[in-house]
Amino acid sequence: MNFPRFLMTASAVLFARDQKNVAAFYAALLGAETNAGDATYTSLTCAGFELTVFQIPRHLLPTATSAEPVQRRERGAIRLDYPVADLPRARREASRLGGSIDEQPPPWAGGDTSFFLGQDPEGNVFGVKVLP
């Protein structure tokens, strides 16, 4: 059976208040390349994985002020986990671009000291797994 090319790779879509900022965050964090984009979306590729960040239309954006701190959204129905080769570099890039990666693994990770949670500039929680 022949499948369309886009079904043969892992991909995800993330909706953002500021898609350009969030796309820049993930591009730097993951060392991803920008495939395509415009004012409404950016498509990133890294090691066969495609992440597309879409701009939430202005009329659908919840009201928020820039004075409000970003709230970490841990109760989402899905969390994306990414491999990283250099955790200190990933932490620096995350911090530089308005996000963070935790210093300690989550309590439920048991003895796995290579998995950490983080959040992007909009509070979306992601995981990073340090490559051996």
C-alpha positions in Angstrom: 0.0 0.0 0.0 1.3 3.4 -0.9 0.8 6.1 1.7 1.2 9.9 1.0 4.6 11.2 2.1 3.2 13.2 5.0 1.8 10.0 6.6 5.2 8.4 6.6 6.8 10.7 9.1 6.0 11.6 12.7 4.5 15.1 12.9 2.6 17.3 15.3 0.8 20.6 15.2 0.9 23.2 18.0 -1.3 26.3 18.1 0.3 29.4 19.6 -0.6 32.9 20.6 2.7 34.0 18.9 3.6 31.4 16.4 6.8 33.1 15.3 8.2 33.2 18.8 7.2 29.7 19.6 8.6 28.4 16.3 11.9 30.2 17.0 11.9 28.6 20.5 11.6 25.0 19.1 13.9 25.6 16.2 16.7 26.7 18.6 15.9 24.1 21.2 15.9 21.2 18.8 18.3 22.5 16.2 15.4 22.2 13.7 15.3 23.6 10.2 12.5 25.8 8.9 10.8 24.1 5.9 8.1 26.7 5.2 6.1 29.4 6.7 4.3 32.6 6.5 2.4 34.9 8.9 0.1 32.0 9.9 2.4 29.1 10.4 5.9 27.8 10.5 6.9 24.2 9.6 10.0 22.8 11.3 11.9 19.5 10.7 14.3 17.7 12.9 15.6 14.1 12.5 12.5 13.1 10.5 10.0 14.8 12.8 7.9 17.7 11.6 6.5 20.3 14.0 4.1 22.8 12.5 3.3 25.9 14.7 0.1 27.7 13.7 -0.9 31.2 14.8 -4.2 31.2 16.8 -6.5 33.6 14.9 -6.6 36.9 16.8 -10.4 36.7 17.3 -10.0 33.4 19.1 -7.1 34.4 21.4 -8.0 34.6 25.1 -7.5 38.0 26.7 -4.3 38.3 28.7 -2.0 41.0 29.6 1.8 41.0 29.2 2.0 41.6 33.0 0.5 38.2 33.7 3.1 35.5 34.2 2.9 32.5 31.9 1.2 29.6 33.6 2.6 26.1 33.0 0.0 24.0 31.4 0.6 20.5 32.7 -3.0 19.1 32.3 -3.0 18.9 28.5 -4.2 15.7 26.8 -0.9 15.3 25.0 2.7 16.2 25.7 5.4 16.1 23.1 8.8 14.7 24.0 12.0 15.4 22.1 15.5 13.9 22.0 18.3 16.3 22.8 22.0 15.6 22.5 23.3 18.5 24.7 21.1 19.2 27.8 23.1 22.3 29.0 22.8 23.9 25.6 19.1 23.0 25.4 18.6 24.6 28.8 20.4 27.8 27.8 18.5 28.1 24.6 15.2 27.5 26.4 15.9 30.1 28.9 17.2 32.6 26.3 13.9 32.3 24.4 11.5 32.6 27.3 11.0 28.9 28.3 12.7 26.5 30.7 13.8 23.0 31.3 13.6 21.7 34.8 16.8 21.0 36.7 15.5 17.7 38.2 13.6 14.8 36.5 10.0 14.6 37.4 9.3 12.5 40.6 7.4 9.9 38.6 10.5 9.2 36.4 12.0 7.0 39.1 15.7 6.5 38.5 15.7 7.9 34.9 18.0 10.8 35.2 17.9 11.5 31.4 14.3 12.7 31.1 13.2 16.3 32.0 10.1 18.4 31.6 10.2 21.9 30.3 7.8 24.6 29.1 7.9 26.8 26.1 7.3 30.6 26.2 3.5 30.0 26.2 3.5 27.5 29.0 3.1 24.3 26.9 4.8 21.5 28.7 7.2 19.3 26.7 9.7 16.6 27.7 13.3 16.1 26.7 15.2 12.9 26.7 19.0 13.2 26.7 20.5 11.0 24.0 23.2 8.6 25.2 
